[in-house]
Structures are given as C-alpha cells and as structure tokens.
Amino acid sequence: MAVKVVKNSIRMSVICQTSEMKTLEGFSLIELIVVLTLVSLATALVLPNLSGAYQGLVARSELDELLLEIASLSYEAYSSGRAISISSQEALVFHSGLNSKVEILKPLEVTSTGVCLGGEFVFSRGDVRQRVSVFPPYCAAEVTADVP
C-alpha cells in the first residue's frame, strides 16, 4: 500500500491508495431491520381496515346486481306479456338471488307493456344500508346515502 502525503496551506491530508479497492455491496443488518419494521407497522395499520373495505365492496357488488336485475324488469314484463309486481322482500331477493336483506317501502311494479311504475326499498348487508328509489317510466334507480 502506497501512502501519498499532500500539503496544503491550511492542512495536511493523507490519501491512502491501494491497488485493490473493495466495495461492499448490499444492505447492512440495521438497514434491513429498519425497513422490515416500517413495513410491519404499515401492515398493522392497514390490515384492520381491509375487512371493512372488503365488506363494503361485496355490498356494493350485490347492490349493483340488484340494480341490473331491476333495470331488466321492463324488458322481462314486455317480452312475457305479463305485469310484474314485487311487494315483498322475499320476492325481490328470490328474484335476484342475493344474500342481502331488502326492505320494501313502496312496491315495485312494471306493467305488461314494460312501463315501470316505480318503487322504493332499503338495501342492507352488514353495516351498509342504502335507500334505493326506482323512478318511472324506465325503472331508473337512484341510490341515496347510507340510511340510519
């Protein structure tokens, strides 16, 4: 190993030069522990909320299925030539095959010509409760915010 001394007017510095400079690649143990700790803290904060988010997504998916089923009632009534009236929650849930609870506030009626007369119900699954109003003549549905 050769040592080279450089003189400055302010100070002297020693520069060591070797023919074989080894560079260390990778992370130190401390860096790895810090990163793992941060990842585990972030996971611990997010994980409890994932269950609620999943339940909300499932409820929204089932509500969307129900709304699609309601939108197709006009065509179904017109093509079959018979009026459709849904006045009980069993009829609506049976008709759509959902696992959610539906409380009928105003019966949903569709004439044999396919004209929707409207209706209103409350959709609930778990903690999610939403009021759905169905408007004539096309069975256009409007979902309002959560119902207490």
Phi and psi in degrees as a GROMACS rama.xvg file:
@    title "Ramachandran Plot"
@    xaxis  label "Phi"
@    yaxis  label "Psi"
@TYPE xy
-100.55  138.183  ALA-2
-113.265  130.042  VAL-3
-118.966  125.617  LYS-4
-103.62  127.184  VAL-5
-115.07  130.665  VAL-6
-102.246  131.349  LYS-7
-115.273  167.506  ASN-8
-71.9824  -26.8279  SER-9
-91.2992  -48.1157  ILE-10
-151.406  172.373  ARG-11
-111.032  138.041  MET-12
-127.732  148.643  SER-13
-112.423  125.229  VAL-14
-111.65  122.548  ILE-15
-94.3531  128.608  CYS-16
-119.835  131.883  GLN-17
-126.307  155.68  THR-18
-77.2182  -23.212  SER-19
-119.071  88.0878  GLU-20
-86.2526  120.283  MET-21
-99.1344  130.495  LYS-22
-107.782  137.013  THR-23
-89.3142  129.613  LEU-24
-112.447  148.371  GLU-25
109.845  -169.569  GLY-26
-114.248  151.139  PHE-27
-79.9566  165.122  SER-28
-62.6057  -37.8366  LEU-29
-63.9017  -43.7648  ILE-30
-60.9675  -42.881  GLU-31
-63.8743  -41.4817  LEU-32
-65.3567  -40.998  ILE-33
-63.7111  -45.0752  VAL-34
-64.544  -44.9859  VAL-35
-63.1603  -37.0351  LEU-36
-65.2638  -43.9954  THR-37
-64.0861  -41.3949  LEU-38
-64.6501  -42.1831  VAL-39
-68.1141  -35.6944  SER-40
-65.7605  -42.702  LEU-41
-64.2384  -40.2543  ALA-42
-64.8768  -41.6831  THR-43
-65.0958  -31.2396  ALA-44
-76.9111  -35.8397  LEU-45
-86.3898  -34.5905  VAL-46
-56.8155  -44.1949  LEU-47
-62.7836  -28.3189  PRO-48
-80.1476  -17.5342  ASN-49
-66.4257  -35.0865  LEU-50
-63.7179  -45.7246  SER-51
-65.1986  -39.1062  GLY-52
-65.3226  -39.952  ALA-53
-64.6982  -43.961  TYR-54
-62.5609  -39.0404  GLN-55
-63.5374  -40.1559  GLY-56
-67.1243  -39.6035  LEU-57
-65.0287  -43.1001  VAL-58
-63.0759  -42.8531  ALA-59
-65.3706  -38.3194  ARG-60
-63.0264  -43.1735  SER-61
-67.6677  -36.6248  GLU-62
-65.6588  -39.8594  LEU-63
-62.3744  -41.1798  ASP-64
-60.2924  -43.0508  GLU-65
-64.1791  -41.5811  LEU-66
-66.0937  -37.087  LEU-67
-65.1093  -39.751  LEU-68
-63.9734  -41.7913  GLU-69
-65.4077  -39.6767  ILE-70
-64.1431  -28.086  ALA-71
-87.8789  -4.34821  SER-72
-63.0194  -37.465  LEU-73
-60.796  -45.6025  SER-74
-65.7765  -41.3877  TYR-75
-62.369  -42.4786  GLU-76
-66.98  -41.9681  ALA-77
-66.395  -44.5373  TYR-78
-71.4252  -30.23  SER-79
-88.4399  -17.6291  SER-80
74.5974  20.6387  GLY-81
-131.321  149.867  ARG-82
-75.9204  149.93  ALA-83
-120.356  129.951  ILE-84
-131.883  124.231  SER-85
-115.065  107.301  ILE-86
-120.288  -2.55697  SER-87
-130.09  152.804  SER-88
-65.8252  -30.7891  GLN-89
-63.8562  -38.1855  GLU-90
-65.9737  -41.4639  ALA-91
-71.1622  -42.8997  LEU-92
-69.8661  -40.0858  VAL-93
-64.9845  -39.2723  PHE-94
-64.949  -37.0904  HIS-95
-100.043  -15.8889  SER-96
73.8855  29.7744  GLY-97
-90.8019  161.958  LEU-98
-102.835  13.1815  ASN-99
-99.2635  168.127  SER-100
-97.9892  136.039  LYS-101
-127.173  125.358  VAL-102
-109.218  116.104  GLU-103
-80.2529  122.857  ILE-104
-96.4547  -39.437  LEU-105
-138.429  126.803  LYS-106
-56.0458  143.34  PRO-107
-93.1235  119.728  LEU-108
-126.921  139.639  GLU-109
-132.242  129.313  VAL-110
-75.9607  169.052  THR-111
-68.5396  -15.8067  SER-112
-87.8687  -0.814244  THR-113
92.4723  8.20728  GLY-114
-86.4814  126.221  VAL-115
-84.3736  134.141  CYS-116
-98.4214  -0.625559  LEU-117
92.8833  179.169  GLY-118
170.251  176.198  GLY-119
-153.864  140.375  GLU-120
-153.516  165.519  PHE-121
-113.56  124.853  VAL-122
-98.6522  131.632  PHE-123
-141.544  139.934  SER-124
-150.766  115.175  ARG-125
64.6357  -125.543  GLY-126
-88.1414  -5.75843  ASP-127
-90.4322  121.354  VAL-128
-131.093  123.043  ARG-129
-135.441  139.374  GLN-130
-88.5717  132.77  ARG-131
-120.372  123.557  VAL-132
-108.375  130.744  SER-133
-109.353  125.378  VAL-134
-108.593  142.984  PHE-135
-73.7118  161.447  PRO-136
-97.286  -1.29628  PRO-137
-108.197  10.9206  TYR-138
59.5303  39.5549  CYS-139
-73.4221  126.856  ALA-140
-101.914  142.639  ALA-141
-124.918  122.842  GLU-142
-98.8554  122.342  VAL-143
-95.4106  171.263  THR-144
-59.7533  174.813  ALA-145
-54.2581  138.225  ASP-146
-98.7189  134.109  VAL-147
